Amino acid sequence: MERGNRFTAMDRPIRAAILCTMGTTSRCLAEKIQTAAGAHGIPLQISAASVAEFEEIAPELDVLLLEPQVRHHQKSFAKTAALYGLPLAVVEPRAFATMNGDRVLQQMLDLLKRDA
């Protein structure tokens, strides 16, 4: 697991969220990602939310992931995300289907590194 991103030297955890339709499946995945981050010593605060909460939570985040079933929101969320310098991506479908916290964590770190 890489740690070479702009958050390695921060005094606070990475603030992330995963969005789905109602916040239910994203909660399960967020728990897996939080566990993976802890195992790798990566400070992370991750929350699960519904797409309806996007506008409210966006200003407080460092990175945002959408679950595959809500990928159709990516284009409409991109403008607001850009206003906050918020990297936004859709979780890789295979990683989502297998609830692979390590893989989604790496996707998140790669996204942060790319947008640093």
N, CA, C and O atoms as a printed pandas DataFrame, in Angstrom:
     atom_number atom_name residue_name chain_id  residue_number  x_coord  y_coord  z_coord
0              1         N          MET        A               1    0.844   -1.178    0.000
1              2        CA          MET        A               1    0.000    0.000    0.000
2              3         C          MET        A               1    0.888    1.239    0.000
3              4         O          MET        A               1    1.750    1.400    0.864
4              5         N          GLU        A               2    0.672    2.086   -0.954
5              6        CA          GLU        A               2    1.453    3.315   -1.054
6              7         C          GLU        A               2    1.000    4.323   -0.010
7              8         O          GLU        A               2   -0.169    4.367    0.372
8              9         N          ARG        A               3    1.951    5.131    0.443
9             10        CA          ARG        A               3    1.602    6.213    1.341
10            11         C          ARG        A               3    2.107    7.527    0.805
11            12         O          ARG        A               3    2.041    8.542    1.498
12            13         N          GLY        A               4    2.612    7.534   -0.417
13            14        CA          GLY        A               4    3.176    8.743   -0.993
14            15         C          GLY        A               4    2.100    9.660   -1.550
15            16         O          GLY        A               4    1.929    9.753   -2.766
16            17         N          ASN        A               5    1.391   10.320   -0.689
17            18        CA          ASN        A               5    0.395   11.270   -1.146
18            19         C          ASN        A               5    0.485   12.514   -0.281
19            20         O          ASN        A               5    1.233   12.539    0.697
20            21         N          ARG        A               6   -0.256   13.527   -0.626
21            22        CA          ARG        A               6   -0.150   14.803    0.071
22            23         C          ARG        A               6   -0.639   14.742    1.508
23            24         O          ARG        A               6   -0.439   15.701    2.254
24            25         N          PHE        A               7   -1.268   13.658    1.921
25            26        CA          PHE        A               7   -1.814   13.570    3.263
26            27         C          PHE        A               7   -0.900   12.854    4.242
27            28         O          PHE        A               7   -1.192   12.820    5.438
28            29         N          THR        A               8    0.180   12.291    3.774
29            30        CA          THR        A               8    1.072   11.550    4.647
30            31         C          THR        A               8    1.586   12.404    5.798
31            32         O          THR        A               8    1.698   11.917    6.922
32            33         N          ALA        A               9    1.896   13.653    5.539
33            34        CA          ALA        A               9    2.489   14.500    6.564
34            35         C          ALA        A               9    1.461   15.411    7.255
35            36         O          ALA        A               9    1.842   16.299    8.018
36            37         N          MET        A              10    0.186   15.201    6.998
37            38        CA          MET        A              10   -0.828   16.064    7.585
38            39         C          MET        A              10   -1.052   15.732    9.048
39            40         O          MET        A              10   -0.791   14.616    9.500
40            41         N          ASP        A              11   -1.536   16.713    9.770
41            42        CA          ASP        A              11   -1.844   16.525   11.177
42            43         C          ASP        A              11   -3.259   16.022   11.403
43            44         O          ASP        A              11   -3.697   15.868   12.543
44            45         N          ARG        A              12   -3.961   15.772   10.330
45            46        CA          ARG        A              12   -5.327   15.283   10.455
46            47         C          ARG        A              12   -5.542   14.136    9.469
47            48         O          ARG        A              12   -4.799   13.983    8.500
48            49         N          PRO        A              13   -6.556   13.346    9.731
49            50        CA          PRO        A              13   -6.843   12.231    8.821
50            51         C          PRO        A              13   -7.379   12.709    7.470
51            52         O          PRO        A              13   -7.888   13.823    7.348
52            53         N          ILE        A              14   -7.256   11.863    6.483
53            54        CA          ILE        A              14   -7.898   12.092    5.191
54            55         C          ILE        A              14   -9.401   12.039    5.452
55            56         O          ILE        A              14   -9.886   11.136    6.134
56            57         N          ARG        A              15  -10.118   12.988    4.919
57            58        CA          ARG        A              15  -11.582   13.012    5.065
58            59         C          ARG        A              15  -12.186   12.547    3.751
59            60         O          ARG        A              15  -12.033   13.196    2.717
60            61         N          ALA        A              16  -12.872   11.415    3.806
61            62        CA          ALA        A              16  -13.408   10.800    2.597
62            63         C          ALA        A              16  -14.865   10.415    2.801
63            64         O          ALA        A              16  -15.341   10.285    3.929
64            65         N          ALA        A              17  -15.558   10.236    1.692
65            66        CA          ALA        A              17  -16.925    9.731    1.733
66            67         C          ALA        A              17  -17.171    8.851    0.525
67            68         O          ALA        A              17  -16.568    9.021   -0.534
68            69         N          ILE        A              18  -18.075    7.908    0.716
69            70        CA          ILE        A              18  -18.548    7.047   -0.359
70            71         C          ILE        A              18  -20.050    7.253   -0.431
71            72         O          ILE        A              18  -20.755    7.175    0.575
72            73         N          LEU        A              19  -20.526    7.516   -1.638
73            74        CA          LEU        A              19  -21.949    7.757   -1.826
74            75         C          LEU        A              19  -22.619    6.621   -2.590
75            76         O          LEU        A              19  -22.066    6.071   -3.543
76            77         N          CYS        A              20  -23.817    6.291   -2.146
77            78        CA          CYS        A              20  -24.673    5.368   -2.880
78            79         C          CYS        A              20  -26.086    5.945   -2.841
79            80         O          CYS        A              20  -26.273    7.095   -2.444
80            81         N          THR        A              21  -27.048    5.184   -3.235
81            82        CA          THR        A              21  -28.408    5.704   -3.318
82            83         C          THR        A              21  -28.959    6.097   -1.955
83            84         O          THR        A              21  -29.482    7.200   -1.794
84            85         N          MET        A              22  -28.849    5.222   -0.988
85            86        CA          MET        A              22  -29.414    5.481    0.334
86            87         C          MET        A              22  -28.370    5.528    1.457
87            88         O          MET        A              22  -28.703    5.903    2.582
88            89         N          GLY        A              23  -27.137    5.164    1.181
89            90        CA          GLY        A              23  -26.102    5.161    2.201
90            91         C          GLY        A              23  -25.904    3.818    2.874
91            92         O          GLY        A              23  -25.092    3.702    3.792
92            93         N          THR        A              24  -26.632    2.801    2.435
93            94        CA          THR        A              24  -26.556    1.493    3.094
94            95         C          THR        A              24  -25.351    0.680    2.637
95            96         O          THR        A              24  -24.531    0.280    3.463
96            97         N          THR        A              25  -25.230    0.428    1.331
97            98        CA          THR        A              25  -24.087   -0.363    0.868
98            99         C          THR        A              25  -22.794    0.413    1.043
99           100         O          THR        A              25  -21.738   -0.181    1.263
100          101         N          SER        A              26  -22.864    1.732    0.947
101          102        CA          SER        A              26  -21.643    2.511    1.137
102          103         C          SER        A              26  -21.148    2.393    2.573
103          104         O          SER        A              26  -19.946    2.492    2.817
104          105         N          ARG        A              27  -22.044    2.186    3.521
105          106        CA          ARG        A              27  -21.638    2.009    4.923
106          107         C          ARG        A              27  -20.794    0.738    5.084
107          108         O          ARG        A              27  -19.779    0.736    5.781
108          109         N          CYS        A              28  -21.232   -0.331    4.430
109          110        CA          CYS        A              28  -20.468   -1.589    4.497
110          111         C          CYS        A              28  -19.077   -1.414    3.900
111          112         O          CYS        A              28  -18.084   -1.851    4.481
112          113         N          LEU        A              29  -19.012   -0.773    2.741
113          114        CA          LEU        A              29  -17.718   -0.573    2.087
114          115         C          LEU        A              29  -16.845    0.381    2.889
115          116         O          LEU        A              29  -15.637    0.166    2.995
116          117         N          ALA        A              30  -17.424    1.417    3.449
117          118        CA          ALA        A              30  -16.652    2.366    4.259
118          119         C          ALA        A              30  -15.992    1.665    5.446
119          120         O          ALA        A              30  -14.852    1.973    5.795
120          121         N          GLU        A              31  -16.701    0.732    6.060
121          122        CA          GLU        A              31  -16.127   -0.020    7.182
122          123         C          GLU        A              31  -14.924   -0.836    6.725
123          124         O          GLU        A              31  -13.917   -0.906    7.430
124          125         N          LYS        A              32  -15.021   -1.451    5.557
125          126        CA          LYS        A              32  -13.903   -2.243    5.015
126          127         C          LYS        A              32  -12.699   -1.344    4.715
127          128         O          LYS        A              32  -11.558   -1.719    4.984
128          129         N          ILE        A              33  -12.957   -0.170    4.165
129          130        CA          ILE        A              33  -11.870    0.765    3.848
130          131         C          ILE        A              33  -11.226    1.284    5.120
131          132         O          ILE        A              33  -10.003    1.403    5.189
132          133         N          GLN        A              34  -12.035    1.595    6.131
133          134        CA          GLN        A              34  -11.500    2.076    7.405
134          135         C          GLN        A              34  -10.599    1.027    8.041
135          136         O          GLN        A              34   -9.542    1.353    8.580
136          137         N          THR        A              35  -11.019   -0.233    7.978
137          138        CA          THR        A              35  -10.211   -1.330    8.507
138          139         C          THR        A              35   -8.891   -1.435    7.750
139          140         O          THR        A              35   -7.831   -1.594    8.357
140          141         N          ALA        A              36   -8.959   -1.346    6.432
141          142        CA          ALA        A              36   -7.736   -1.423    5.612
142          143         C          ALA        A              36   -6.795   -0.266    5.937
143          144         O          ALA        A              36   -5.586   -0.464    6.062
144          145         N          ALA        A              37   -7.337    0.925    6.074
145          146        CA          ALA        A              37   -6.501    2.087    6.399
146          147         C          ALA        A              37   -5.817    1.900    7.746
147          148         O          ALA        A              37   -4.631    2.197    7.889
148          149         N          GLY        A              38   -6.553    1.412    8.725
149          150        CA          GLY        A              38   -5.964    1.162   10.038
150          151         C          GLY        A              38   -4.843    0.138    9.982
151          152         O          GLY        A              38   -3.818    0.291   10.646
152          153         N          ALA        A              39   -5.041   -0.905    9.188
153          154        CA          ALA        A              39   -4.025   -1.955    9.052
154          155         C          ALA        A              39   -2.744   -1.429    8.413
155          156         O          ALA        A              39   -1.661   -1.963    8.654
156          157         N          HIS        A              40   -2.869   -0.375    7.596
157          158        CA          HIS        A              40   -1.714    0.202    6.913
158          159         C          HIS        A              40   -1.214    1.480    7.584
159          160         O          HIS        A              40   -0.304    2.137    7.078
160          161         N          GLY        A              41   -1.804    1.826    8.709
161          162        CA          GLY        A              41   -1.370    3.019    9.433
162          163         C          GLY        A              41   -1.698    4.323    8.722
163          164         O          GLY        A              41   -0.993    5.319    8.889
164          165         N          ILE        A              42   -2.755    4.320    7.939
165          166        CA          ILE        A              42   -3.152    5.517    7.195
166          167         C          ILE        A              42   -4.295    6.191    7.936
167          168         O          ILE        A              42   -5.360    5.597    8.104
168          169         N          PRO        A              43   -4.087    7.430    8.383
169          170        CA          PRO        A              43   -5.159    8.122    9.108
170          171         C          PRO        A              43   -6.304    8.485    8.155
171          172         O          PRO        A              43   -6.101    9.194    7.169
172          173         N          LEU        A              44   -7.489    7.997    8.459
173          174        CA          LEU        A              44   -8.633    8.161    7.572
174          175         C          LEU        A              44   -9.913    8.314    8.369
175          176         O          LEU        A              44  -10.161    7.574    9.321
176          177         N          GLN        A              45  -10.709    9.266    7.977
177          178        CA          GLN        A              45  -12.084    9.415    8.468
178          179         C          GLN        A              45  -12.969    9.237    7.258
179          180         O          GLN        A              45  -13.009   10.106    6.387
180          181         N          ILE        A              46  -13.679    8.127    7.186
181          182        CA          ILE        A              46  -14.517    7.871    6.021
182          183         C          ILE        A              46  -15.965    7.736    6.450
183          184         O          ILE        A              46  -16.284    7.103    7.456
184          185         N          SER        A              47  -16.822    8.342    5.667
185          186        CA          SER        A              47  -18.246    8.262    5.973
186          187         C          SER        A              47  -18.990    7.715    4.770
187          188         O          SER        A              47  -18.505    7.743    3.638
188          189         N          ALA        A              48  -20.176    7.220    5.051
189          190        CA          ALA        A              48  -21.072    6.723    4.022
190          191         C          ALA        A              48  -22.267    7.659    3.980
191          192         O          ALA        A              48  -22.766    8.093    5.018
192          193         N          ALA        A              49  -22.714    7.962    2.786
193          194        CA          ALA        A              49  -23.830    8.885    2.649
194          195         C          ALA        A              49  -24.616    8.574    1.385
195          196         O          ALA        A              49  -24.186    7.795    0.534
196          197         N          SER        A              50  -25.767    9.197    1.288
197          198        CA          SER        A              50  -26.569    9.058    0.075
198          199         C          SER        A              50  -26.200   10.179   -0.889
199          200         O          SER        A              50  -25.637   11.195   -0.480
200          201         N          VAL        A              51  -26.511    9.997   -2.148
201          202        CA          VAL        A              51  -26.209   11.034   -3.139
202          203         C          VAL        A              51  -26.940   12.334   -2.812
203          204         O          VAL        A              51  -26.484   13.412   -3.193
204          205         N          ALA        A              52  -28.054   12.241   -2.120
205          206        CA          ALA        A              52  -28.803   13.446   -1.745
206          207         C          ALA        A              52  -28.024   14.344   -0.786
207          208         O          ALA        A              52  -28.331   15.530   -0.662
208          209         N          GLU        A              53  -27.034   13.795   -0.117
209          210        CA          GLU        A              53  -26.237   14.556    0.851
210          211         C          GLU        A              53  -24.989   15.198    0.248
211          212         O          GLU        A              53  -24.244   15.881    0.951
212          213         N          PHE        A              54  -24.755   14.987   -1.039
213          214        CA          PHE        A              54  -23.524   15.435   -1.679
214          215         C          PHE        A              54  -23.218   16.909   -1.435
215          216         O          PHE        A              54  -22.128   17.238   -0.966
216          217         N          GLU        A              55  -24.142   17.789   -1.739
217          218        CA          GLU        A              55  -23.901   19.239   -1.621
218          219         C          GLU        A              55  -23.535   19.634   -0.199
219          220         O          GLU        A              55  -22.710   20.523    0.012
220          221         N          GLU        A              56  -24.147   18.978    0.767
221          222        CA          GLU        A              56  -23.906   19.295    2.178
222          223         C          GLU        A              56  -22.524   18.862    2.656
223          224         O          GLU        A              56  -21.881   19.580    3.422
224          225         N          ILE        A              57  -22.065   17.703    2.215
225          226        CA          ILE        A              57  -20.801   17.175    2.745
226          227         C          ILE        A              57  -19.578   17.524    1.914
227          228         O          ILE        A              57  -18.459   17.468    2.423
228          229         N          ALA        A              58  -19.762   17.882    0.650
229          230        CA          ALA        A              58  -18.629   18.137   -0.250
230          231         C          ALA        A              58  -17.589   19.112    0.303
231          232         O          ALA        A              58  -16.396   18.839    0.175
232          233         N          PRO        A              59  -17.979   20.235    0.911
233          234        CA          PRO        A              59  -16.965   21.197    1.368
234          235         C          PRO        A              59  -16.028   20.664    2.462
235          236         O          PRO        A              59  -14.953   21.220    2.685
236          237         N          GLU        A              60  -16.435   19.597    3.135
237          238        CA          GLU        A              60  -15.652   19.075    4.256
238          239         C          GLU        A              60  -14.756   17.903    3.883
239          240         O          GLU        A              60  -14.071   17.353    4.746
240          241         N          LEU        A              61  -14.750   17.509    2.608
241          242        CA          LEU        A              61  -14.042   16.297    2.193
242          243         C          LEU        A              61  -12.730   16.577    1.479
243          244         O          LEU        A              61  -12.503   17.661    0.940
244          245         N          ASP        A              62  -11.866   15.551    1.494
245          246        CA          ASP        A              62  -10.624   15.564    0.721
246          247         C          ASP        A              62  -10.752   14.714   -0.538
247          248         O          ASP        A              62  -10.054   14.943   -1.526
248          249         N          VAL        A              63  -11.654   13.725   -0.493
249          250        CA          VAL        A              63  -11.843   12.815   -1.627
250          251         C          VAL        A              63  -13.247   12.216   -1.530
251          252         O          VAL        A              63  -13.768   11.982   -0.440
252          253         N          LEU        A              64  -13.842   11.974   -2.698
253          254        CA          LEU        A              64  -15.199   11.437   -2.750
254          255         C          LEU        A              64  -15.268   10.318   -3.774
255          256         O          LEU        A              64  -14.790   10.450   -4.901
256          257         N          LEU        A              65  -15.871    9.215   -3.359
257          258        CA          LEU        A              65  -16.076    8.088   -4.261
258          259         C          LEU        A              65  -17.561    7.808   -4.402
259          260         O          LEU        A              65  -18.319    7.904   -3.437
260          261         N          LEU        A              66  -17.963    7.464   -5.608
261          262        CA          LEU        A              66  -19.333    7.056   -5.894
262          263         C          LEU        A              66  -19.349    5.555   -6.123
263          264         O          LEU        A              66  -18.453    5.014   -6.771
264          265         N          GLU        A              67  -20.357    4.883   -5.598
265          266        CA          GLU        A              67  -20.485    3.468   -5.889
266          267         C          GLU        A              67  -20.965    3.309   -7.337
267          268         O          GLU        A              67  -21.595    4.214   -7.883
268          269         N          PRO        A              68  -20.672    2.179   -7.948
269          270        CA          PRO        A              68  -21.006    1.994   -9.365
270          271         C          PRO        A              68  -22.474    2.231   -9.708
271          272         O          PRO        A              68  -22.779    2.718  -10.797
272          273         N          GLN        A              69  -23.378    1.899   -8.806
273          274        CA          GLN        A              69  -24.797    2.042   -9.126
274          275         C          GLN        A              69  -25.265    3.500   -9.186
275          276         O          GLN        A              69  -26.379    3.774   -9.633
276          277         N          VAL        A              70  -24.424    4.432   -8.740
277          278        CA          VAL        A              70  -24.776    5.863   -8.829
278          279         C          VAL        A              70  -23.782    6.627   -9.708
279          280         O          VAL        A              70  -23.675    7.849   -9.608
280          281         N          ARG        A              71  -23.070    5.919  -10.552
281          282        CA          ARG        A              71  -22.069    6.555  -11.414
282          283         C          ARG        A              71  -22.675    7.611  -12.330
283          284         O          ARG        A              71  -21.973    8.519  -12.774
284          285         N          HIS        A              72  -23.962    7.505  -12.615
285          286        CA          HIS        A              72  -24.622    8.496  -13.477
286          287         C          HIS        A              72  -24.628    9.895  -12.851
287          288         O          HIS        A              72  -24.906   10.871  -13.548
288          289         N          HIS        A              73  -24.330   10.013  -11.566
289          290        CA          HIS        A              73  -24.239   11.319  -10.902
290          291         C          HIS        A              73  -22.859   11.971  -11.071
291          292         O          HIS        A              73  -22.704   13.156  -10.776
292          293         N          GLN        A              74  -21.879   11.233  -11.530
293          294        CA          GLN        A              74  -20.517   11.749  -11.589
294          295         C          GLN        A              74  -20.428   13.055  -12.370
295          296         O          GLN        A              74  -19.803   14.009  -11.907
296          297         N          LYS        A              75  -21.029   13.105  -13.516
297          298        CA          LYS        A              75  -20.934   14.310  -14.345
298          299         C          LYS        A              75  -21.599   15.504  -13.659
299          300         O          LYS        A              75  -21.051   16.606  -13.676
300          301         N          SER        A              76  -22.755   15.301  -13.064
301          302        CA          SER        A              76  -23.438   16.423  -12.415
302          303         C          SER        A              76  -22.736   16.872  -11.133
303          304         O          SER        A              76  -22.845   18.037  -10.752
304          305         N          PHE        A              77  -22.024   15.974  -10.465
305          306        CA          PHE        A              77  -21.299   16.328   -9.245
306          307         C          PHE        A              77  -19.932   16.950   -9.538
307          308         O          PHE        A              77  -19.349   17.601   -8.671
308          309         N          ALA        A              78  -19.430   16.757  -10.734
309          310        CA          ALA        A              78  -18.066   17.187  -11.070
310          311         C          ALA        A              78  -17.854   18.688  -10.895
311          312         O          ALA        A              78  -16.798   19.107  -10.421
312          313         N          LYS        A              79  -18.822   19.490  -11.263
313          314        CA          LYS        A              79  -18.664   20.945  -11.162
314          315         C          LYS        A              79  -18.519   21.386   -9.704
315          316         O          LYS        A              79  -17.632   22.175   -9.378
316          317         N          THR        A              80  -19.377   20.885   -8.843
317          318        CA          THR        A              80  -19.284   21.227   -7.422
318          319         C          THR        A              80  -17.992   20.687   -6.826
319          320         O          THR        A              80  -17.332   21.374   -6.047
320          321         N          ALA        A              81  -17.631   19.470   -7.187
321          322        CA          ALA        A              81  -16.386   18.883   -6.688
322          323         C          ALA        A              81  -15.193   19.748   -7.083
323          324         O          ALA        A              81  -14.286   19.965   -6.280
324          325         N          ALA        A              82  -15.197   20.237   -8.313
325          326        CA          ALA        A              82  -14.099   21.080   -8.796
326          327         C          ALA        A              82  -14.008   22.389   -8.006
327          328         O          ALA        A              82  -12.909   22.887   -7.764
328          329         N          LEU        A              83  -15.131   22.938   -7.611
329          330        CA          LEU        A              83  -15.124   24.171   -6.808
330          331         C          LEU        A              83  -14.354   24.003   -5.505
331          332         O          LEU        A              83  -13.727   24.943   -5.016
332          333         N          TYR        A              84  -14.407   22.804   -4.953
333          334        CA          TYR        A              84  -13.740   22.522   -3.682
334          335         C          TYR        A              84  -12.400   21.808   -3.866
335          336         O          TYR        A              84  -11.754   21.445   -2.883
336          337         N          GLY        A              85  -11.980   21.607   -5.112
337          338        CA          GLY        A              85  -10.742   20.866   -5.361
338          339         C          GLY        A              85  -10.862   19.436   -4.864
339          340         O          GLY        A              85   -9.896   18.852   -4.373
340          341         N          LEU        A              86  -12.050   18.884   -4.998
341          342        CA          LEU        A              86  -12.374   17.571   -4.449
342          343         C          LEU        A              86  -12.255   16.491   -5.520
343          344         O          LEU        A              86  -13.057   16.455   -6.453
344          345         N          PRO        A              87  -11.260   15.610   -5.395
345          346        CA          PRO        A              87  -11.158   14.497   -6.340
346          347         C          PRO        A              87  -12.395   13.608   -6.234
347          348         O          PRO        A              87  -12.862   13.296   -5.139
348          349         N          LEU        A              88  -12.910   13.213   -7.381
349          350        CA          LEU        A              88  -14.146   12.448   -7.455
350          351         C          LEU        A              88  -13.959   11.315   -8.450
351          352         O          LEU        A              88  -13.441   11.523   -9.547
352          353         N          ALA        A              89  -14.382   10.112   -8.064
353          354        CA          ALA        A              89  -14.287    8.962   -8.970
354          355         C          ALA        A              89  -15.337    7.933   -8.597
355          356         O          ALA        A              89  -15.927    7.983   -7.518
356          357         N          VAL        A              90  -15.554    7.009   -9.502
357          358        CA          VAL        A              90  -16.447    5.885   -9.259
358          359         C          VAL        A              90  -15.591    4.718   -8.768
359          360         O          VAL        A              90  -14.529    4.444   -9.328
360          361         N          VAL        A              91  -16.051    4.038   -7.730
361          362        CA          VAL        A              91  -15.349    2.860   -7.217
362          363         C          VAL        A              91  -15.281    1.817   -8.328
363          364         O          VAL        A              91  -16.262    1.578   -9.032
364          365         N          GLU        A              92  -14.116    1.203   -8.474
365          366        CA          GLU        A              92  -13.959    0.141   -9.464
366          367         C          GLU        A              92  -15.001   -0.951   -9.193
367          368         O          GLU        A              92  -15.110   -1.435   -8.067
368          369         N          PRO        A              93  -15.765   -1.339  -10.218
369          370        CA          PRO        A              93  -16.858   -2.298  -10.006
370          371         C          PRO        A              93  -16.454   -3.612   -9.338
371          372         O          PRO        A              93  -17.177   -4.115   -8.478
372          373         N          ARG        A              94  -15.315   -4.168   -9.721
373          374        CA          ARG        A              94  -14.893   -5.433   -9.119
374          375         C          ARG        A              94  -14.553   -5.255   -7.648
375          376         O          ARG        A              94  -14.888   -6.109   -6.826
376          377         N          ALA        A              95  -13.893   -4.159   -7.308
377          378        CA          ALA        A              95  -13.562   -3.882   -5.908
378          379         C          ALA        A              95  -14.835   -3.680   -5.099
379          380         O          ALA        A              95  -14.916   -4.100   -3.945
380          381         N          PHE        A              96  -15.825   -3.038   -5.704
381          382        CA          PHE        A              96  -17.105   -2.850   -5.018
382          383         C          PHE        A              96  -17.806   -4.189   -4.815
383          384         O          PHE        A              96  -18.274   -4.491   -3.718
384          385         N          ALA        A              97  -17.874   -4.983   -5.866
385          386        CA          ALA        A              97  -18.591   -6.263   -5.807
386          387         C          ALA        A              97  -18.010   -7.199   -4.758
387          388         O          ALA        A              97  -18.735   -7.980   -4.141
388          389         N          THR        A              98  -16.704   -7.117   -4.561
389          390        CA          THR        A              98  -16.050   -7.988   -3.582
390          391         C          THR        A              98  -15.837   -7.296   -2.232
391          392         O          THR        A              98  -15.279   -7.883   -1.305
392          393         N          MET        A              99  -16.291   -6.038   -2.133
393          394        CA          MET        A              99  -16.108   -5.242   -0.906
394          395         C          MET        A              99  -14.646   -5.284   -0.458
395          396         O          MET        A              99  -14.342   -5.522    0.711
396          397         N          ASN        A             100  -13.754   -5.047   -1.419
397          398        CA          ASN        A             100  -12.315   -5.109   -1.180
398          399         C          ASN        A             100  -11.819   -3.759   -0.659
399          400         O          ASN        A             100  -11.492   -2.867   -1.442
400          401         N          GLY        A             101  -11.766   -3.617    0.658
401          402        CA          GLY        A             101  -11.359   -2.366    1.282
402          403         C          GLY        A             101   -9.959   -1.932    0.900
403          404         O          GLY        A             101   -9.717   -0.742    0.697
404          405         N          ASP        A             102   -9.022   -2.884    0.796
405          406        CA          ASP        A             102   -7.647   -2.548    0.413
406          407         C          ASP        A             102   -7.595   -1.944   -0.990
407          408         O          ASP        A             102   -6.908   -0.951   -1.228
408          409         N          ARG        A             103   -8.318   -2.548   -1.890
409          410        CA          ARG        A             103   -8.289   -2.086   -3.283
410          411         C          ARG        A             103   -8.937   -0.706   -3.430
411          412         O          ARG        A             103   -8.431    0.143   -4.164
412          413         N          VAL        A             104  -10.044   -0.487   -2.740
413          414        CA          VAL        A             104  -10.705    0.814   -2.825
414          415         C          VAL        A             104   -9.873    1.876   -2.113
415          416         O          VAL        A             104   -9.819    3.020   -2.565
416          417         N          LEU        A             105   -9.229    1.519   -1.017
417          418        CA          LEU        A             105   -8.322    2.448   -0.342
418          419         C          LEU        A             105   -7.204    2.858   -1.291
419          420         O          LEU        A             105   -6.871    4.039   -1.381
420          421         N          GLN        A             106   -6.621    1.896   -1.998
421          422        CA          GLN        A             106   -5.553    2.217   -2.945
422          423         C          GLN        A             106   -6.079    3.106   -4.063
423          424         O          GLN        A             106   -5.387    4.029   -4.492
424          425         N          GLN        A             107   -7.293    2.844   -4.541
425          426        CA          GLN        A             107   -7.892    3.696   -5.560
426          427         C          GLN        A             107   -8.017    5.128   -5.037
427          428         O          GLN        A             107   -7.723    6.086   -5.752
428          429         N          MET        A             108   -8.450    5.260   -3.799
429          430        CA          MET        A             108   -8.600    6.572   -3.186
430          431         C          MET        A             108   -7.252    7.282   -3.065
431          432         O          MET        A             108   -7.142    8.465   -3.390
432          433         N          LEU        A             109   -6.239    6.573   -2.605
433          434        CA          LEU        A             109   -4.903    7.172   -2.463
434          435         C          LEU        A             109   -4.325    7.564   -3.826
435          436         O          LEU        A             109   -3.691    8.611   -3.957
436          437         N          ASP        A             110   -4.544    6.732   -4.824
437          438        CA          ASP        A             110   -4.080    7.061   -6.178
438          439         C          ASP        A             110   -4.783    8.311   -6.703
439          440         O          ASP        A             110   -4.162    9.147   -7.361
440          441         N          LEU        A             111   -6.053    8.434   -6.418
441          442        CA          LEU        A             111   -6.811    9.605   -6.836
442          443         C          LEU        A             111   -6.286   10.874   -6.159
443          444         O          LEU        A             111   -6.150   11.916   -6.800
444          445         N          LEU        A             112   -5.997   10.778   -4.881
445          446        CA          LEU        A             112   -5.444   11.930   -4.153
446          447         C          LEU        A             112   -4.062   12.301   -4.677
447          448         O          LEU        A             112   -3.733   13.477   -4.831
448          449         N          LYS        A             113   -3.270   11.285   -4.943
449          450        CA          LYS        A             113   -1.910   11.519   -5.465
450          451         C          LYS        A             113   -1.971   12.180   -6.827
451          452         O          LYS        A             113   -1.208   13.105   -7.105
452          453         N          ARG        A             114   -2.877   11.712   -7.684
453          454        CA          ARG        A             114   -3.025   12.261   -9.024
454          455         C          ARG        A             114   -3.461   13.732   -8.988
455          456         O          ARG        A             114   -3.015   14.542   -9.800
456          457         N          ASP        A             115   -4.329   14.056   -8.044
457          458        CA          ASP        A             115   -4.875   15.405   -7.961
458          459         C          ASP        A             115   -4.086   16.323   -7.027
459          460         O          ASP        A             115   -4.486   17.464   -6.798
460          461         N          ALA        A             116   -2.983   15.838   -6.494
461          462        CA          ALA        A             116   -2.182   16.656   -5.556
462          463         C          ALA        A             116   -1.503   17.802   -6.263
463          464         O          ALA        A             116   -0.795   18.585   -5.630
